[in-house]
Amino acid sequence: MARCATMLLAALLAAAACRSQAAPAVEPASPPSKKADLPMEVASYVERRRGCNHWEGEDAYDAPRGRDIATAIKTLGCERLHAEERCLRKLYQAKPEIRKAIDDPKNEDG
């Protein structure tokens, strides 16, 4: 569990860094009223998952666009999302409303 806590803390710090850097614009993950009901680490995961779904589906039709996509994917920390999801599922296994929020962004393409 300590490993999950460390990973989630790193994800929150990455999300904060994302917001402070000039990165390609991504629409907000969900209306503020829904996000306000979620724990901070879940809201961050949901927002990043939707951003990753969007950028991973983009076409790199030229080199600058490819760099933009790669930068967005790195900034969002897309490579860590599967491990983060496993930790969140374990942490919130007894909370179906939070588990639903963790599942929902997979069905969205950003």
Secondary structure as a PSIPRED ss2 file (coil, helix, strand):
# PSIPRED VFORMAT (PSIPRED V4.0)

   1 M C   1.000  0.000  0.000
   2 A H   0.000  1.000  0.000
   3 R H   0.000  1.000  0.000
   4 C H   0.000  1.000  0.000
   5 A H   0.000  1.000  0.000
   6 T H   0.000  1.000  0.000
   7 M H   0.000  1.000  0.000
   8 L H   0.000  1.000  0.000
   9 L H   0.000  1.000  0.000
  10 A H   0.000  1.000  0.000
  11 A H   0.000  1.000  0.000
  12 L H   0.000  1.000  0.000
  13 L H   0.000  1.000  0.000
  14 A H   0.000  1.000  0.000
  15 A H   0.000  1.000  0.000
  16 A H   0.000  1.000  0.000
  17 A H   0.000  1.000  0.000
  18 C H   0.000  1.000  0.000
  19 R H   0.000  1.000  0.000
  20 S H   0.000  1.000  0.000
  21 Q C   1.000  0.000  0.000
  22 A C   1.000  0.000  0.000
  23 A C   1.000  0.000  0.000
  24 P C   1.000  0.000  0.000
  25 A C   1.000  0.000  0.000
  26 V C   1.000  0.000  0.000
  27 E C   1.000  0.000  0.000
  28 P C   1.000  0.000  0.000
  29 A C   1.000  0.000  0.000
  30 S C   1.000  0.000  0.000
  31 P C   1.000  0.000  0.000
  32 P H   0.000  1.000  0.000
  33 S H   0.000  1.000  0.000
  34 K H   0.000  1.000  0.000
  35 K H   0.000  1.000  0.000
  36 A H   0.000  1.000  0.000
  37 D C   1.000  0.000  0.000
  38 L C   1.000  0.000  0.000
  39 P C   1.000  0.000  0.000
  40 M H   0.000  1.000  0.000
  41 E H   0.000  1.000  0.000
  42 V H   0.000  1.000  0.000
  43 A H   0.000  1.000  0.000
  44 S H   0.000  1.000  0.000
  45 Y H   0.000  1.000  0.000
  46 V H   0.000  1.000  0.000
  47 E H   0.000  1.000  0.000
  48 R H   0.000  1.000  0.000
  49 R H   0.000  1.000  0.000
  50 R H   0.000  1.000  0.000
  51 G H   0.000  1.000  0.000
  52 C H   0.000  1.000  0.000
  53 N H   0.000  1.000  0.000
  54 H H   0.000  1.000  0.000
  55 W H   0.000  1.000  0.000
  56 E H   0.000  1.000  0.000
  57 G C   1.000  0.000  0.000
  58 E C   1.000  0.000  0.000
  59 D C   1.000  0.000  0.000
  60 A C   1.000  0.000  0.000
  61 Y C   1.000  0.000  0.000
  62 D C   1.000  0.000  0.000
  63 A H   0.000  1.000  0.000
  64 P H   0.000  1.000  0.000
  65 R H   0.000  1.000  0.000
  66 G H   0.000  1.000  0.000
  67 R H   0.000  1.000  0.000
  68 D H   0.000  1.000  0.000
  69 I H   0.000  1.000  0.000
  70 A H   0.000  1.000  0.000
  71 T H   0.000  1.000  0.000
  72 A H   0.000  1.000  0.000
  73 I H   0.000  1.000  0.000
  74 K H   0.000  1.000  0.000
  75 T H   0.000  1.000  0.000
  76 L H   0.000  1.000  0.000
  77 G C   1.000  0.000  0.000
  78 C H   0.000  1.000  0.000
  79 E H   0.000  1.000  0.000
  80 R H   0.000  1.000  0.000
  81 L H   0.000  1.000  0.000
  82 H H   0.000  1.000  0.000
  83 A H   0.000  1.000  0.000
  84 E H   0.000  1.000  0.000
  85 E H   0.000  1.000  0.000
  86 R H   0.000  1.000  0.000
  87 C H   0.000  1.000  0.000
  88 L H   0.000  1.000  0.000
  89 R H   0.000  1.000  0.000
  90 K H   0.000  1.000  0.000
  91 L H   0.000  1.000  0.000
  92 Y C   1.000  0.000  0.000
  93 Q C   1.000  0.000  0.000
  94 A C   1.000  0.000  0.000
  95 K C   1.000  0.000  0.000
  96 P H   0.000  1.000  0.000
  97 E H   0.000  1.000  0.000
  98 I H   0.000  1.000  0.000
  99 R H   0.000  1.000  0.000
 100 K H   0.000  1.000  0.000
 101 A H   0.000  1.000  0.000
 102 I H   0.000  1.000  0.000
 103 D H   0.000  1.000  0.000
 104 D H   0.000  1.000  0.000
 105 P H   0.000  1.000  0.000
 106 K H   0.000  1.000  0.000
 107 N H   0.000  1.000  0.000
 108 E C   1.000  0.000  0.000
 109 D C   1.000  0.000  0.000
 110 G C   1.000  0.000  0.000
